[in-house]
Amino acid sequence: MTTNLQRGGKETSASDHAWAITRAVAADAVRVGWNRSAFLQVMLDGPYKAGQHARTLQHRRGYDKAAAWLQRAWDGAQRYVRSTDSLVTRQDFHAALTAFRARIEGTPWKGVTGKTDLRNLIARMDICARASSWDHTVSERDLAERMGCSRTTAHNSNQRLLVSKMLRRLDSGSPTEGARWMLISHVPFTASHHWSTPKGPKAGGAMSGPDVRHPDTGADIDSRTAGRLMHLDAFSYRGLGGSGLTVLAALAERDGQSLTDLQTSASISRPTAYRQLRKLRNLGLIRHEGELYHLSPTALEGIGTATNECVDPVADWAGAAQRLGTAGTAERRRRHHEAQRLYWRHEQVRLAERRRAICRVPLPHPAIALPQYVHANGCAIDPATGEVIEGLFVASDGRWIWDDNHEKYTLRPKRTSSTVQSALQRSVNRTA
């Protein structure tokens, strides 16, 4: 692992952060047309916080060391900007999104976690397409409803994509809006197909980090078809699941595939392929002709076709979910999420009213003498009975004071002002 000593600082998180900020500022400076001299002058002579690390380096090691450190950041930013395609118009963004979608469709997403991450990216691509930007706003509950999974599953998928550098969280959102995210395209849409993507799961189904994707993987699905179907009850965890979804998406992209072809194009194992194909044949959504599997004419609408293996095909996706035993899953999930949102809103209102009440009626200090306990001559009285409490007076600062020299209280222990105030308050409450 390369240390950060060559970057002008110690091997600490602070130097890593300073280097990342400097590179980001240098990249923006290159994009807007600055030259190297202007960049160095702003970072070293300006009062901006982004140049604090460079100015500290100049103070400790001299101008030459700081200028060389900034020069390395400038050269790296120039190489990065030249290797990427600038998005000037909306057409440029949609072209980049189309290329990103093609790379996602050609990447093997293996295992349950891989299929979940594929759903996550498909849902985010649809949101970005409507927003015409890589930046988008979505909450975990809304994302889970789009993906057709639980909120916990969506949260875990977000964490895996954050680790694999395919997703970035811009902020955590607010009580009324979801978090802001950025979908990251690792390479420009005109660059090579060699790029880093999450690896398929190994033992235990955990993501095992980045892997280099080659153009000859053989994976090929129709992500638009998957995005249109993945939120339905039939594709929940106990139903067809992510494997059945990718089988349909692979056949929608290229109809008439053998079992071996489907293993590669849908990124599933041979037992999983047998199991999902049997489910789909029993629903009448696919037919088997020789060694090839074909979609029924109306399979993507959930309408099956009678075959030798299925005499009673399904009429819609709701009927398919009924047969698979997953009917009503999405509706229960929506009701659960809506109940959580309603509870959160009620809690926010309750806490706001509590804060306003505390600010509106401040509680007095227990040692301060309240008017209802003070007689005109300065003696303390019991407001319930009107009797004078001997030995208790009000000091010049408005607080209670005991006269310990009074004969009635010479043998009693000393009392604090807070104890007196509490005793008087209990007497008033008991009388009321």
Phi and psi in degrees as a GROMACS rama.xvg file:
@    title "Ramachandran Plot"
@    xaxis  label "Phi"
@    yaxis  label "Psi"
@TYPE xy
-77.1821  132.065  THR-2
-82.4412  173.88  THR-3
-98.4622  9.62899  ASN-4
-64.0893  -30.7927  LEU-5
-73.825  -11.9706  GLN-6
-93.7349  5.97417  ARG-7
94.838  14.1345  GLY-8
-151.625  179.1  GLY-9
-77.5418  168.863  LYS-10
-83.084  75.3019  GLU-11
-133.656  166.282  THR-12
-66.8939  -28.5936  SER-13
-65.6275  -42.8397  ALA-14
-68.7803  -35.3001  SER-15
-60.8226  -45.0328  ASP-16
-65.1502  -41.5894  HIS-17
-63.4164  -40.4947  ALA-18
-65.2171  -41.9143  TRP-19
-64.4792  -42.1354  ALA-20
-65.2916  -41.9862  ILE-21
-64.4307  -41.1503  THR-22
-64.4223  -38.9338  ARG-23
-65.5906  -43.2566  ALA-24
-64.1592  -40.6794  VAL-25
-64.0308  -39.192  ALA-26
-63.8884  -43.6366  ALA-27
-65.2656  -36.6337  ASP-28
-65.0885  -38.4832  ALA-29
-65.4385  -40.8445  VAL-30
-64.7478  -36.827  ARG-31
-86.4838  -2.02591  VAL-32
98.1782  19.7775  GLY-33
-71.4484  162.349  TRP-34
-105.958  174.129  ASN-35
-65.5577  -38.4402  ARG-36
-63.4113  -42.2851  SER-37
-64.3262  -38.8367  ALA-38
-64.3176  -44.8945  PHE-39
-64.6735  -38.9186  LEU-40
-66.1541  -42.1899  GLN-41
-66.9257  -41.4472  VAL-42
-73.1522  -33.5285  MET-43
-94.8903  -32.8316  LEU-44
-104.394  -17.7104  ASP-45
-81.1986  163.19  GLY-46
-89.2947  16.7774  PRO-47
-80.3172  146.734  TYR-48
-68.8926  -28.2001  LYS-49
-63.5186  -24.6909  ALA-50
-97.4751  12.9061  GLY-51
-63.0765  -41.5617  GLN-52
-66.262  -40.5488  HIS-53
-65.643  -39.0796  ALA-54
-68.1903  -37.3034  ARG-55
-63.7438  -41.3231  THR-56
-63.712  -38.0706  LEU-57
-64.8425  -40.3282  GLN-58
-67.0809  -36.2094  HIS-59
-87.5968  -36.9791  ARG-60
-122.618  -2.0425  ARG-61
103.553  165.832  GLY-62
-66.9017  -40.0093  TYR-63
-61.6337  -43.3018  ASP-64
-64.797  -42.8185  LYS-65
-66.1753  -40.4568  ALA-66
-65.6015  -38.4359  ALA-67
-65.8369  -39.1245  ALA-68
-63.2133  -44.6583  TRP-69
-67.6801  -32.2419  LEU-70
-64.8148  -41.0623  GLN-71
-62.6535  -40.5271  ARG-72
-65.0955  -40.0397  ALA-73
-65.2601  -44.4332  TRP-74
-64.1042  -42.3763  ASP-75
-64.0669  -38.4767  GLY-76
-66.6208  -38.404  ALA-77
-62.7407  -44.1379  GLN-78
-63.6792  -39.0725  ARG-79
-66.8252  -45.3156  TYR-80
-64.9638  -38.7437  VAL-81
-68.7622  -26.4458  ARG-82
-87.4136  -4.17264  SER-83
-113.019  159.297  THR-84
-98.3549  128.981  ASP-85
-77.0062  139.25  SER-86
-100.512  101.163  LEU-87
-95.722  -44.9883  VAL-88
-115.11  171.403  THR-89
-65.3604  -31.9438  ARG-90
-64.5554  -36.51  GLN-91
-63.4345  -40.9204  ASP-92
-64.4583  -45.7036  PHE-93
-66.8059  -30.9093  HIS-94
-66.1439  -42.5046  ALA-95
-65.2659  -38.6636  ALA-96
-66.364  -37.2645  LEU-97
-63.8646  -42.1933  THR-98
-65.608  -39.5537  ALA-99
-63.848  -40.6405  PHE-100
-63.029  -40.2644  ARG-101
-63.4879  -38.2526  ALA-102
-70.818  -35.5085  ARG-103
-65.5368  -41.7951  ILE-104
-66.7538  -28.3081  GLU-105
-93.6845  8.38453  GLY-106
-99.791  131.62  THR-107
-74.3409  113.678  PRO-108
-103.583  98.2137  TRP-109
-94.915  149.847  LYS-110
77.536  177.908  GLY-111
-66.6461  -43.6613  VAL-112
-67.2391  -36.2687  THR-113
-63.6258  -42.706  GLY-114
-66.1264  -35.528  LYS-115
-65.3508  -43.2184  THR-116
-64.9338  -34.3053  ASP-117
-63.1322  -43.9101  LEU-118
-60.0977  -41.1921  ARG-119
-60.3467  -48.0707  ASN-120
-66.9939  -37.8192  LEU-121
-63.7205  -43.9631  ILE-122
-62.4735  -41.3538  ALA-123
-69.9793  -34.1282  ARG-124
-64.6207  -38.4207  MET-125
-64.9423  -39.4337  ASP-126
-65.8824  -43.3581  ILE-127
-64.9766  -34.3975  CYS-128
-64.2455  -37.2166  ALA-129
-72.9229  -34.9497  ARG-130
-84.2824  -13.8618  ALA-131
56.2444  40.359  SER-132
-160.765  151.506  SER-133
-70.6616  -23.9596  TRP-134
-78.8221  135.208  ASP-135
-151.228  159.163  HIS-136
-118.895  124.268  THR-137
-158.442  140.715  VAL-138
-89.2346  164.289  SER-139
-66.5398  -34.9077  GLU-140
-68.8112  -44.3956  ARG-141
-63.2166  -40.277  ASP-142
-63.817  -40.1919  LEU-143
-63.5317  -38.3373  ALA-144
-67.7856  -35.6225  GLU-145
-68.7707  -37.503  ARG-146
-78.2769  -23.0847  MET-147
78.7982  40.6989  GLY-148
-144.005  -179.569  CYS-149
-79.602  166.02  SER-150
-66.0475  -37.1143  ARG-151
-62.6749  -41.2982  THR-152
-63.539  -41.9674  THR-153
-64.832  -39.5514  ALA-154
-63.151  -45.1168  HIS-155
-63.8375  -36.9203  ASN-156
-65.7395  -40.0817  SER-157
-59.8196  -41.3722  ASN-158
-64.4856  -39.4736  GLN-159
-66.1391  -40.3163  ARG-160
-70.234  -32.2432  LEU-161
-65.3479  -41.2717  LEU-162
-66.9614  -37.7312  VAL-163
-81.5941  4.92431  SER-164
64.0803  27.9679  LYS-165
-98.9637  -7.98455  MET-166
-143.515  146.986  LEU-167
-136.785  134.665  ARG-168
-92.0988  121.973  ARG-169
-86.9169  -39.0139  LEU-170
-156.161  170.983  ASP-171
-92.95  4.77133  SER-172
80.8825  -167.523  GLY-173
-138.671  174.626  SER-174
-61.4681  -18.8427  PRO-175
-110.599  -12.67  THR-176
-131.809  152.381  GLU-177
-76.0045  177.697  GLY-178
-73.2009  154.372  ALA-179
-97.9701  133.799  ARG-180
-128.458  163.765  TRP-181
-131.347  124.572  MET-182
-84.0947  128.318  LEU-183
-106.941  123.039  ILE-184
-97.0276  115.289  SER-185
-65.0067  -35.3698  HIS-186
-130.675  156.217  VAL-187
-67.5007  159.227  PRO-188
-72.8591  -5.52572  PHE-189
-104.201  3.16999  THR-190
-92.4777  -171.012  ALA-191
-70.1304  163.631  SER-192
-84.037  -3.55669  HIS-193
-80.9577  108.995  HIS-194
-150.475  166.827  TRP-195
-94.0721  132.181  SER-196
-138.364  162.434  THR-197
-62.2654  141.933  PRO-198
-79.346  159.733  LYS-199
-69.1925  160.286  GLY-200
-70.5022  145.915  PRO-201
-104.1  -135.346  LYS-202
-64.3543  132.94  ALA-203
82.5819  -2.87976  GLY-204
77.1202  18.225  GLY-205
-90.8271  147.002  ALA-206
-66.1203  137.883  MET-207
-111.329  19.6868  SER-208
99.4897  -172.982  GLY-209
-74.3961  152.198  PRO-210
-138.71  152.522  ASP-211
-87.9015  122.864  VAL-212
-93.311  129.861  ARG-213
-106.107  155.443  HIS-214
-70.4445  -10.4409  PRO-215
-104.363  34.4006  ASP-216
-72.1173  -31.3071  THR-217
90.6131  -11.7919  GLY-218
-67.8153  135.061  ALA-219
-160.975  108.498  ASP-220
-132.265  167.378  ILE-221
-101.975  102.354  ASP-222
-69.1462  -27.5518  SER-223
-67.239  -39.2887  ARG-224
-65.02  -41.9692  THR-225
-63.5902  -40.4604  ALA-226
-65.6361  -29.1843  GLY-227
-79.0616  -22.5982  ARG-228
-108.248  -20.0979  LEU-229
-67.9372  -20.7777  MET-230
-85.3844  -4.61393  HIS-231
-75.9084  155.452  LEU-232
-62.8974  -30.7042  ASP-233
-64.6963  -21.3183  ALA-234
-107.992  22.484  PHE-235
-74.4764  179.349  SER-236
-62.1194  -41.6111  TYR-237
-83.1235  -5.46091  ARG-238
-98.3966  -127.11  GLY-239
-72.0142  -30.4442  LEU-240
69.3739  -169.44  GLY-241
-69.0247  -29.9194  GLY-242
-68.5873  -44.6464  SER-243
-64.4391  -34.5548  GLY-244
-63.7314  -45.0808  LEU-245
-70.327  -30.0114  THR-246
-63.4964  -46.6304  VAL-247
-64.8741  -40.1404  LEU-248
-65.7849  -36.3131  ALA-249
-68.5677  -41.6198  ALA-250
-70.4995  -29.8762  LEU-251
-68.7584  -31.5992  ALA-252
-75.4826  -41.0618  GLU-253
-147.394  102.94  ARG-254
-76.7977  151.944  ASP-255
79.7777  67.9715  GLY-256
-121.922  149.505  GLN-257
-81.9108  174.707  SER-258
-62.5692  -40.7198  LEU-259
-65.8544  -39.6314  THR-260
-64.0339  -39.5251  ASP-261
-68.94  -33.1929  LEU-262
-57.7334  -40.6029  GLN-263
-79.9038  -47.8941  THR-264
-69.0766  -34.725  SER-265
-94.595  -3.6877  ALA-266
56.0393  53.2651  SER-267
-129.804  161.367  ILE-268
-81.0809  169.362  SER-269
-66.7305  -44.3229  ARG-270
-61.683  -38.3873  PRO-271
-65.2058  -39.1889  THR-272
-62.6861  -44.7257  ALA-273
-59.1464  -46.3623  TYR-274
-64.9376  -44.7993  ARG-275
-70.7843  -38.2472  GLN-276
-65.511  -35.9332  LEU-277
-65.7273  -42.1011  ARG-278
-60.9385  -45.1559  LYS-279
-68.0502  -34.9585  LEU-280
-67.8654  -38.638  ARG-281
-66.6437  -25.6233  ASN-282
-86.487  -9.01164  LEU-283
80.0877  19.1838  GLY-284
-90.3689  -21.4321  LEU-285
-133.117  160.025  ILE-286
-129.541  150.233  ARG-287
-109.79  117.247  HIS-288
-123.36  103.941  GLU-289
69.0793  -121.751  GLY-290
-99.1109  -1.79632  GLU-291
-105.552  148.528  LEU-292
-111.912  134.63  TYR-293
-125.831  148.376  HIS-294
-74.5708  144.749  LEU-295
-66.5064  156.928  SER-296
-56.1615  -33.2238  PRO-297
-119.801  33.0571  THR-298
-67.6866  -36.9627  ALA-299
-70.8866  -16.1669  LEU-300
-92.1715  0.432414  GLU-301
84.8625  11.3516  GLY-302
-102.751  116.404  ILE-303
-85.5591  172.859  GLY-304
-126.115  136.915  THR-305
-67.1445  130.78  ALA-306
-133.733  -178.019  THR-307
-65.9443  -28.5167  ASN-308
-91.2028  -12.9277  GLU-309
-140.996  104.705  CYS-310
-89.4691  -15.3237  VAL-311
-127.209  80.4809  ASP-312
-72.7348  162.232  PRO-313
-77.4947  154.398  VAL-314
-99.3286  -20.8192  ALA-315
-161.911  178.624  ASP-316
-70.9086  -27.6172  TRP-317
-65.2071  -40.7098  ALA-318
-65.785  -35.8443  GLY-319
-64.1666  -41.706  ALA-320
-65.4399  -34.1488  ALA-321
-64.2382  -41.711  GLN-322
-69.8678  -35.1796  ARG-323
-79.9057  -9.82806  LEU-324
81.2266  22.7078  GLY-325
-119.732  17.8891  THR-326
-65.7189  137.19  ALA-327
85.627  3.27146  GLY-328
-64.9376  -46.7408  THR-329
-65.1583  -38.1813  ALA-330
-67.6435  -41.1151  GLU-331
-63.7867  -38.5345  ARG-332
-64.7615  -42.9399  ARG-333
-63.51  -42.7415  ARG-334
-63.7182  -40.0399  ARG-335
-64.046  -43.598  HIS-336
-66.3469  -38.2144  HIS-337
-67.6163  -36.8564  GLU-338
-65.0852  -38.3228  ALA-339
-66.1623  -41.215  GLN-340
-63.5752  -42.5371  ARG-341
-63.9814  -42.0791  LEU-342
-62.9205  -39.7707  TYR-343
-65.0329  -42.2402  TRP-344
-63.996  -41.1606  ARG-345
-63.9668  -39.6507  HIS-346
-64.6345  -38.9507  GLU-347
-64.3373  -40.9912  GLN-348
-65.4513  -43.2801  VAL-349
-63.3264  -43.6982  ARG-350
-66.9576  -36.1083  LEU-351
-66.4547  -41.1517  ALA-352
-65.4497  -36.5089  GLU-353
-66.3449  -40.8263  ARG-354
-66.0407  -39.6782  ARG-355
-65.1528  -39.2785  ARG-356
-65.463  -38.7508  ALA-357
-66.0138  -39.8629  ILE-358
-72.5214  -29.5698  CYS-359
-79.6034  -38.2933  ARG-360
-121.873  86.3016  VAL-361
-72.5024  139.376  PRO-362
-79.3224  135.163  LEU-363
-72.9647  158.309  PRO-364
-68.3049  137.77  HIS-365
-64.9662  -17.9707  PRO-366
-85.6376  -10.1786  ALA-367
-80.3755  135.815  ILE-368
-79.0866  117.886  ALA-369
-80.4403  150.626  LEU-370
-58.9458  -34.2538  PRO-371
-70.7441  -12.5055  GLN-372
-101.018  0.530787  TYR-373
-113.798  129.638  VAL-374
-84.5301  168.625  HIS-375
-63.3066  -31.6333  ALA-376
-86.9956  5.66746  ASN-377
95.0638  -5.026  GLY-378
-78.9528  159.04  CYS-379
-90.0389  137.417  ALA-380
-127.421  156.488  ILE-381
-88.117  112.742  ASP-382
-64.6358  -19.5029  PRO-383
-76.3931  -39.9519  ALA-384
-112.172  -16.5167  THR-385
80.2235  5.37701  GLY-386
-77.7493  147.746  GLU-387
-83.5012  131.969  VAL-388
-91.6431  106.422  ILE-389
-72.2471  142.406  GLU-390
88.4765  -4.06943  GLY-391
-113.692  123.586  LEU-392
-133.865  171.54  PHE-393
-104.159  126.367  VAL-394
-77.877  175.315  ALA-395
-66.9081  -22.9983  SER-396
-89.4367  8.1994  ASP-397
83.3685  15.0918  GLY-398
-111.535  159.555  ARG-399
-69.8615  147.1  TRP-400
-145.646  138.392  ILE-401
-96.7634  140.434  TRP-402
-95.7701  96.3476  ASP-403
-69.7703  -15.0046  ASP-404
-82.1413  -6.48627  ASN-405
-67.408  137.508  HIS-406
-64.9132  -26.194  GLU-407
-75.0108  -19.8246  LYS-408
-120.758  13.9271  TYR-409
-66.6961  -31.5884  THR-410
-93.563  -1.02521  LEU-411
-93.3415  150.631  ARG-412
-69.6872  158.16  PRO-413
-68.1151  145.252  LYS-414
-117.511  144.293  ARG-415
-83.2496  161.124  THR-416
-65.2857  -34.0156  SER-417
-67.0601  -35.7929  SER-418
-65.432  -40.0943  THR-419
-64.3909  -44.9428  VAL-420
-61.7653  -41.3121  GLN-421
-65.188  -40.277  SER-422
-64.3945  -42.051  ALA-423
-66.0212  -38.6694  LEU-424
-66.9691  -39.4155  GLN-425
-63.4614  -35.8243  ARG-426
-65.9131  -41.335  SER-427
-65.3763  -42.0569  VAL-428
-65.8877  -36.8962  ASN-429
-68.0907  -37.1416  ARG-430
-71.5094  -39.057  THR-431
